[in-house]
Amino acid sequence: MQRVVITRYGGPEVLEVRDAPDPSPMRGEVRIAVAAAGLNFADVSARVGLYPDAPKPPMTVGYEVSGTVDAVGGGVDDFEVGDKVVALTRFGGQSSSVVVPQHQVVHLPDGLDLVHAAAIPVNYLTAYLMLVRLGNVRNGESVLIHAAAGGVGFAALQICKQLGAVTYGTASAAKHERLRAEGLDHPIDYRNQDFAAEVTRLTKGRGVDVILDAVGGNTSRKNYRLLRPLGRLFLFGASSASQDPKRNLLKAASAIAQFPVFHPLPLMNANKGVFGVNLGHLWDEKQLMNEALTELLAWWADGRIEPVIDSTFPFSQAGKAHDQLQQARNVGKVLLIP
Ligand SMILES: NC(=O)c1ccc[n+]([C@@H]2O[C@H](COP(=O)([O-])OP(=O)(O)OC[C@H]3O[C@@H](n4cnc5c(N)ncnc54)[C@H](OP(=O)(O)O)[C@@H]3O)[C@@H](O)[C@H]2O)c1
C-alpha cells in the first residue's frame, strides 16, 4: 500500500508518498481499500508542527476515509468484503489501505458518491455536534459562521438551513457568490471589513445567538461581545495560529495569547455560554459518533445535506492539496485520492 508521509516539520515539500506493507485486520477490525481521504486544516497544522495531538514525523495523518471493505477480522458481523463504507481514522487515513475498529465504520447508503463520501465525517460531525447536540439551534435564531467557505463552513451552513437559522458568514469576497448560492443570508468580507462592526450593523445592534469560531485569538474576543443574551460561542480551532507555510512558533504563540479568558461571574451575568469542541478527543464516545455519522449519511441520502467538494488531488500532489487549504483558495472540501 501507499501512504502520504509527513517526513519532517516544514512546508509542503516535506510530504512524500511512500510504500508500506499491507495492514491485516485483527479481531473486531475492518480493512478498507481507500477511495478518498479527507484533508483537514488539522493536517496542515500537523505538517508545520503546530498540532499537538498528531504523532511525531515521520507520520501519516488523516482522520477520515471512504472506500470498499476488502478484509475483515474475527468477530465482525456487520461488514463484509465489498461493502461501501465511510470511516473515521485516528491518524493514518491518508493511505491506500487502512485498518479501523468496526465501531468507527459506517455503511454508505446506496446511490451516494463513494469519493465525495470522504468529505462527510470530520466537517459534518463537527458542525452537527455544535449546532444540533450542544447549540440546540432553533428556527429563526441567528448563527455567525467564520470561514464559511471552508469544509466545516459549508457543512455548518447546510445544517443551519435545515434548522431554519438566519446565517452570517465570513469569507473572502471572491467566495461570496458561491456562498449565497448555497443559502448564506449575509456574507461578510472579513478581509476588508471589521466583521464585528458589520454583524452589529446587520443585526441593528442585537448581535447573534450562536457563533462558530475556529479562527481564535482576537477574533474570539470580538465574537464573545457579539453574542446576544443566551448566546453560545463555540471555540473549535485556532487557524489564526497556523497561517504561515512553515513553523512559526512566535506567531502561533502570539495568536494563542490573544484568546480571551472567561470568568464565571461575567458569564452568568451576561447569560452567555462558551463551549469547546474537539472531535479528535471524542474517540471513546463510540456510540455517539457512530450514530451521528449514520444520521448524517441518512441526511445526505435524503438530500438534506450535500458535501461541497473544492478539489481532488492524487497522493503524489499532496503538497498542492495542502497549499490549497493553507493559501485559503478552497471553496469546500479538499480530498486526496490514492
Ligand atoms: N475542533 C474540531 O473538532 C475541528 C474539526 C474540524 C475543523 N476544525 C477547525 O476548523 C477550522 C476550519 O477547518 P476546515 O477544515 O473547514 O478548513 P478549510 O476548509 O481549510 O477552511 C479554511 C478557510 O478558512 C478561511 N479563513 C482563514 N483564516 C480565516 C480568518 N482569520 N477568518 C475567517 N476565515 C478564515 C479561509 O477562507 P477565506 O478565503 O474565506 O479567508 C480558508 O479557506 C480549522 O481551524 C480547523 O482546525 C476543528
Ligand as a Chemical Component Dictionary entry (heavy atoms), coordinates in Angstrom:
data_LIG
# 
_chem_comp.id                   LIG 
_chem_comp.type                 NON-POLYMER 
_chem_comp.pdbx_formal_charge   0 
_chem_comp.three_letter_code    LIG 
# 
loop_
_chem_comp_atom.comp_id 
_chem_comp_atom.atom_id 
_chem_comp_atom.alt_atom_id 
_chem_comp_atom.type_symbol 
_chem_comp_atom.charge 
_chem_comp_atom.model_Cartn_x 
_chem_comp_atom.model_Cartn_y 
_chem_comp_atom.model_Cartn_z 
_chem_comp_atom.pdbx_ordinal 
LIG N1  N1  N 0  -12.183 21.056 16.842 1  
LIG C1  C1  C 0  -12.531 20.231 15.882 2  
LIG O1  O1  O 0  -13.011 19.149 16.132 3  
LIG C2  C2  C 0  -12.349 20.671 14.450 4  
LIG C3  C3  C 0  -12.771 19.838 13.407 5  
LIG C4  C4  C 0  -12.623 20.290 12.093 6  
LIG C5  C5  C 0  -12.047 21.524 11.838 7  
LIG N2  N2  N 1  -11.625 22.288 12.877 8  
LIG C6  C6  C 0  -11.031 23.624 12.626 9  
LIG O2  O2  O 0  -11.919 24.360 11.837 10 
LIG C7  C7  C 0  -11.212 25.269 11.012 11 
LIG C8  C8  C 0  -11.687 25.119 9.589  12 
LIG O3  O3  O 0  -11.337 23.811 9.167  13 
LIG P1  P1  P 0  -11.652 23.379 7.669  14 
LIG O4  O4  O 0  -11.070 22.016 7.504  15 
LIG O5  O5  O -1 -13.062 23.631 7.363  16 
LIG O6  O6  O 0  -10.718 24.382 6.926  17 
LIG P2  P2  P 0  -10.741 24.897 5.465  18 
LIG O7  O7  O 0  -11.686 24.139 4.612  19 
LIG O8  O8  O 0  -9.334  24.926 5.099  20 
LIG O9  O9  O 0  -11.264 26.383 5.643  21 
LIG C9  C9  C 0  -10.357 27.324 5.919  22 
LIG C10 C10 C 0  -10.859 28.614 5.333  23 
LIG O10 O10 O 0  -10.907 29.493 6.399  24 
LIG C11 C11 C 0  -10.821 30.811 5.910  25 
LIG N3  N3  N 0  -10.049 31.564 6.875  26 
LIG C12 C12 C 0  -8.733  31.513 7.117  27 
LIG N4  N4  N 0  -8.419  32.388 8.076  28 
LIG C13 C13 C 0  -9.570  32.996 8.449  29 
LIG C14 C14 C 0  -9.887  34.009 9.369  30 
LIG N5  N5  N 0  -8.936  34.592 10.101 31 
LIG N6  N6  N 0  -11.189 34.395 9.499  32 
LIG C15 C15 C 0  -12.146 33.818 8.759  33 
LIG N7  N7  N 0  -11.880 32.858 7.835  34 
LIG C16 C16 C 0  -10.603 32.451 7.690  35 
LIG C17 C17 C 0  -10.151 30.742 4.555  36 
LIG O11 O11 O 0  -11.083 31.189 3.581  37 
LIG P3  P3  P 0  -11.237 32.729 3.180  38 
LIG O12 O12 O 0  -10.768 32.851 1.757  39 
LIG O13 O13 O 0  -12.655 32.984 3.310  40 
LIG O14 O14 O 0  -10.365 33.533 4.088  41 
LIG C18 C18 C 0  -9.900  29.255 4.367  42 
LIG O15 O15 O 0  -10.164 28.823 3.052  43 
LIG C19 C19 C 0  -9.730  24.979 11.253 44 
LIG O16 O16 O 0  -9.222  25.883 12.189 45 
LIG C20 C20 C 0  -9.746  23.588 11.848 46 
LIG O17 O17 O 0  -8.624  23.323 12.640 47 
LIG C21 C21 C 0  -11.768 21.881 14.166 48 
# 
loop_
_chem_comp_bond.comp_id 
_chem_comp_bond.atom_id_1 
_chem_comp_bond.atom_id_2 
_chem_comp_bond.value_order 
_chem_comp_bond.pdbx_ordinal 
LIG N1  C1  SING 1  
LIG C1  O1  DOUB 2  
LIG C1  C2  SING 3  
LIG C2  C3  SING 4  
LIG C2  C21 DOUB 5  
LIG C3  C4  DOUB 6  
LIG C4  C5  SING 7  
LIG C5  N2  DOUB 8  
LIG N2  C6  SING 9  
LIG N2  C21 SING 10 
LIG C6  O2  SING 11 
LIG C6  C20 SING 12 
LIG O2  C7  SING 13 
LIG C7  C8  SING 14 
LIG C7  C19 SING 15 
LIG C8  O3  SING 16 
LIG O3  P1  SING 17 
LIG P1  O4  DOUB 18 
LIG P1  O5  SING 19 
LIG P1  O6  SING 20 
LIG O6  P2  SING 21 
LIG P2  O7  DOUB 22 
LIG P2  O8  SING 23 
LIG P2  O9  SING 24 
LIG O9  C9  SING 25 
LIG C9  C10 SING 26 
LIG C10 O10 SING 27 
LIG C10 C18 SING 28 
LIG O10 C11 SING 29 
LIG C11 N3  SING 30 
LIG C11 C17 SING 31 
LIG N3  C12 SING 32 
LIG N3  C16 SING 33 
LIG C12 N4  DOUB 34 
LIG N4  C13 SING 35 
LIG C13 C14 SING 36 
LIG C13 C16 DOUB 37 
LIG C14 N5  SING 38 
LIG C14 N6  DOUB 39 
LIG N6  C15 SING 40 
LIG C15 N7  DOUB 41 
LIG N7  C16 SING 42 
LIG C17 O11 SING 43 
LIG C17 C18 SING 44 
LIG O11 P3  SING 45 
LIG P3  O12 DOUB 46 
LIG P3  O13 SING 47 
LIG P3  O14 SING 48 
LIG C18 O15 SING 49 
LIG C19 O16 SING 50 
LIG C19 C20 SING 51 
LIG C20 O17 SING 52 
# 
